[in-house]
Amino acid sequence: MFQRMFKKILIANRGEIAVRVLRACHEMGIAAAVVYSDVDRASPHVRKADEAYPIGAAAASESYLNIPKILDVAKRSGADAIHPGYGFLSENAKFAQACADAGVKFIGPTAAAMEAMGSKTRARQAMEKAGVPFVPGTSRGVESFEEAEQVAAKIGYPVMLKAAAGGGGKGMRLVDSPEQLKSSLEAARSEAERSFGDREVYIEKAIVNPRHIEMQVLADEHGNTVYLGERECSLQRRHQKVMEEAPSPIVDADMRRRMGEVAVRVAQAAAYTNAGTVEFLVDEKKNFYFLEMNTRLQVEHPVTELITGLDLVHLQIRIAAGEKLPFAQKDVSIRGHAIECRIYAEDPDNNYFPSPGKITLLLEPAGPGIRIDSGMYEGWNVPIDYDPLLAKLIGYGNDREQAIARLTRALSEYFVGGIKTNISLFRRILHDGDFRGARLDTGFLERMLKRTEDKRVDSREAEVAALAGGMFAALGSTATSGPYVTGSASTTVDANASKWKEASRREALR
Amino acid sequence: MLYDVTIDGKNYRLDLNHAEGRWSCRLDGRDLEVDAVLARPDVLSLRIENMAYEIKLERGANDLYLWVGDARFAAEVRDPRSLRGRTRAGDDHGPRKIVAPMPGKVVRLMVREGNEVEPGAGVAVVEAMKMQNEIKSPKKGTIRKILVREGSTVNAGDVLAIVE
């Protein structure tokens, strides 16, 4: 049957996800247009695009979050669809509606489905009707401190306060005892106000050390909805995911079917279309509770792609073009195991604080079972203005052990110079006994980071380092991308460098 | 050429000679046969008696590291004949610079010139990638000078203030 496929797609995003979508467009013979802010002219998504349109200043509100500017580019470029990626406008119902009004297809769910899911409290009301299991708590925001006190006493401490419009850990507070409730409620409310412009906060029973497991769903516009298996996302820091894997080591076929069926019910209750993710908290007895639905393509979608053999972005585009799902639930099978590392521009020696700057050296791994979705290149300056996610390294194997072995091998090949990254964190995780034993929960990473790393110094390697240090110094400026190696290597001092600069450089070598 | 190299706190004396593409090395009095190839800037391939190593050089705003395979070593290389190389010491006297550990924007200054600060006291808040980082004073003293303003954009290594 003839299908009307898009001729040109506008990608309203940046970084690795814009590149990911671009690749899918090119694989499908669709032209890809991108937008970029003032600081992103040299970014990879602009380099790889067919058309690129500047849309303004670095601040996201002036560029990647600016609906009129993006719709104007859609019009000028003649794009017939917009892919929003993740973050930015991807879960903005107003944007989805504005696209529809402008006659441009939004590759994602409808504004109505997004609105139903966007507010956690409203989503909860709809889901309760559909028989979806919930963590005990309020299904609407608490009006007053007194109400909060009553609810918390009823469900029992510890409780979790959450922003109704929230996500990414903003506006969230764990409350262990009644004495902390008042100040935590105030803090959660003001953070919610600042982050989302909405003070609404609700209360849930806190599941201590839960697992965070999510189910990928896909729905076409003809009433077919399938689930594509789960992802284990328990490795988080400050409520942000760091590492994900699929399948979850604790989910068997029966649990997968039960979670999958609930996820499909969730999607259908909201008349959901396109790709989405239903998040669950799982307690120690493997009870699972609906947490929220993410109405977008997830950062960690590649692990699902690797174990199902499906291309989620291709499918998103085909669904948005009006095609029917090309397979049924019974055709979905899971093979092998995949693990993703989120490579962030963060400094492990400085409490994982963001570390933007110029990438002076980039050595990327390759070989069997390795996939890299990257948004960086050597020589590129990572801007200070956006999320620190640089790339995703994904390892695939026949089973979890092989995936871990391949990832460990790949990490030893991976090197990013000029800026700090969290690559070393993944080496540590992959060697951790609890990780290897798949004993994971959302507190895993914080606990691991509190333990001091047992650093075994190989004296032979230390000698090799000493030797190499001298050689770099002796070779001078040709051997290094930076200024120079020794404090006194007069051969490479820029004659114009001021004393001040020289001193600060020398200091840099202490 | 003579170098004093410190690797993770341990000192080495290295005598290196490089002529016609060949190296002769003496590390703490031991002669080593080393074959070195610079694969590209910052990447050195070494063969030491048939053992092969790849070494990567990592440079931060205030530090230098050498990677031998997966192992990372804090490194410092000095020319012992240079006076300056010897005068450096981690002493607590005299002025100390408070530097930005990463590029970003100064969103808040927490001290004024002349303020007394304790070690670990917040001096400025630098924001990058939507994260705020409090830059702390390394020592007790008086803020002698502030070199940035709220709203200033800074690079890694830029001096924010001087404490004495």
Boltz contact constraints between the chains, C-beta under 6 A:
constraints:
  - contact:
      token1: [A, 350]
      token2: [B, 101]
      max_distance: 6.0
  - contact:
      token1: [A, 353]
      token2: [B, 133]
      max_distance: 6.0
  - contact:
      token1: [A, 354]
      token2: [B, 128]
      max_distance: 6.0
  - contact:
      token1: [A, 354]
      token2: [B, 129]
      max_distance: 6.0
  - contact:
      token1: [A, 354]
      token2: [B, 131]
      max_distance: 6.0
  - contact:
      token1: [A, 355]
      token2: [B, 102]
      max_distance: 6.0
  - contact:
      token1: [A, 356]
      token2: [B, 103]
      max_distance: 6.0
  - contact:
      token1: [A, 356]
      token2: [B, 128]
      max_distance: 6.0
  - contact:
      token1: [A, 357]
      token2: [B, 103]
      max_distance: 6.0
  - contact:
      token1: [A, 357]
      token2: [B, 156]
      max_distance: 6.0
  - contact:
      token1: [A, 361]
      token2: [B, 42]
      max_distance: 6.0
  - contact:
      token1: [A, 384]
      token2: [B, 103]
      max_distance: 6.0
  - contact:
      token1: [A, 384]
      token2: [B, 104]
      max_distance: 6.0
  - contact:
      token1: [A, 384]
      token2: [B, 128]
      max_distance: 6.0
  - contact:
      token1: [A, 388]
      token2: [B, 129]
      max_distance: 6.0
  - contact:
      token1: [A, 412]
      token2: [B, 70]
      max_distance: 6.0
  - contact:
      token1: [A, 415]
      token2: [B, 56]
      max_distance: 6.0
  - contact:
      token1: [A, 417]
      token2: [B, 42]
      max_distance: 6.0
  - contact:
      token1: [A, 417]
      token2: [B, 58]
      max_distance: 6.0
  - contact:
      token1: [A, 461]
      token2: [B, 68]
      max_distance: 6.0
  - contact:
      token1: [A, 461]
      token2: [B, 71]
      max_distance: 6.0
  - contact:
      token1: [A, 462]
      token2: [B, 7]
      max_distance: 6.0
  - contact:
      token1: [A, 464]
      token2: [B, 53]
      max_distance: 6.0
  - contact:
      token1: [A, 464]
      token2: [B, 68]
      max_distance: 6.0
  - contact:
      token1: [A, 465]
      token2: [B, 7]
      max_distance: 6.0
  - contact:
      token1: [A, 465]
      token2: [B, 66]
      max_distance: 6.0
  - contact:
      token1: [A, 465]
      token2: [B, 68]
      max_distance: 6.0
  - contact:
      token1: [A, 465]
      token2: [B, 73]
      max_distance: 6.0
  - contact:
      token1: [A, 466]
      token2: [B, 5]
      max_distance: 6.0
  - contact:
      token1: [A, 466]
      token2: [B, 7]
      max_distance: 6.0
  - contact:
      token1: [A, 466]
      token2: [B, 12]
      max_distance: 6.0
  - contact:
      token1: [A, 468]
      token2: [B, 44]
      max_distance: 6.0
  - contact:
      token1: [A, 468]
      token2: [B, 55]
      max_distance: 6.0
  - contact:
      token1: [A, 468]
      token2: [B, 66]
      max_distance: 6.0
  - contact:
      token1: [A, 469]
      token2: [B, 5]
      max_distance: 6.0
  - contact:
      token1: [A, 469]
      token2: [B, 66]
      max_distance: 6.0
  - contact:
      token1: [A, 469]
      token2: [B, 75]
      max_distance: 6.0
  - contact:
      token1: [A, 469]
      token2: [B, 77]
      max_distance: 6.0
  - contact:
      token1: [A, 470]
      token2: [B, 3]
      max_distance: 6.0
  - contact:
      token1: [A, 470]
      token2: [B, 5]
      max_distance: 6.0
  - contact:
      token1: [A, 470]
      token2: [B, 14]
      max_distance: 6.0
  - contact:
      token1: [A, 470]
      token2: [B, 16]
      max_distance: 6.0
  - contact:
      token1: [A, 471]
      token2: [B, 36]
      max_distance: 6.0
  - contact:
      token1: [A, 472]
      token2: [B, 57]
      max_distance: 6.0
  - contact:
      token1: [A, 473]
      token2: [B, 77]
      max_distance: 6.0
  - contact:
      token1: [A, 474]
      token2: [B, 1]
      max_distance: 6.0
  - contact:
      token1: [A, 474]
      token2: [B, 16]
      max_distance: 6.0
  - contact:
      token1: [A, 474]
      token2: [B, 18]
      max_distance: 6.0
  - contact:
      token1: [A, 479]
      token2: [B, 38]
      max_distance: 6.0
  - contact:
      token1: [A, 480]
      token2: [B, 41]
      max_distance: 6.0
  - contact:
      token1: [A, 480]
      token2: [B, 42]
      max_distance: 6.0
  - contact:
      token1: [A, 480]
      token2: [B, 57]
      max_distance: 6.0
  - contact:
      token1: [A, 481]
      token2: [B, 41]
      max_distance: 6.0
  - contact:
      token1: [A, 481]
      token2: [B, 42]
      max_distance: 6.0
  - contact:
      token1: [A, 482]
      token2: [B, 59]
      max_distance: 6.0
  - contact:
      token1: [A, 485]
      token2: [B, 77]
      max_distance: 6.0
  - contact:
      token1: [A, 486]
      token2: [B, 77]
      max_distance: 6.0
  - contact:
      token1: [A, 486]
      token2: [B, 79]
      max_distance: 6.0
  - contact:
      token1: [A, 487]
      token2: [B, 78]
      max_distance: 6.0
  - contact:
      token1: [A, 487]
      token2: [B, 85]
      max_distance: 6.0
  - contact:
      token1: [A, 488]
      token2: [B, 79]
      max_distance: 6.0
  - contact:
      token1: [A, 488]
      token2: [B, 82]
      max_distance: 6.0
  - contact:
      token1: [A, 488]
      token2: [B, 84]
      max_distance: 6.0
  - contact:
      token1: [A, 488]
      token2: [B, 85]
      max_distance: 6.0
  - contact:
      token1: [A, 508]
      token2: [B, 62]
      max_distance: 6.0
  - contact:
      token1: [A, 509]
      token2: [B, 64]
      max_distance: 6.0
  - contact:
      token1: [A, 510]
      token2: [B, 88]
      max_distance: 6.0
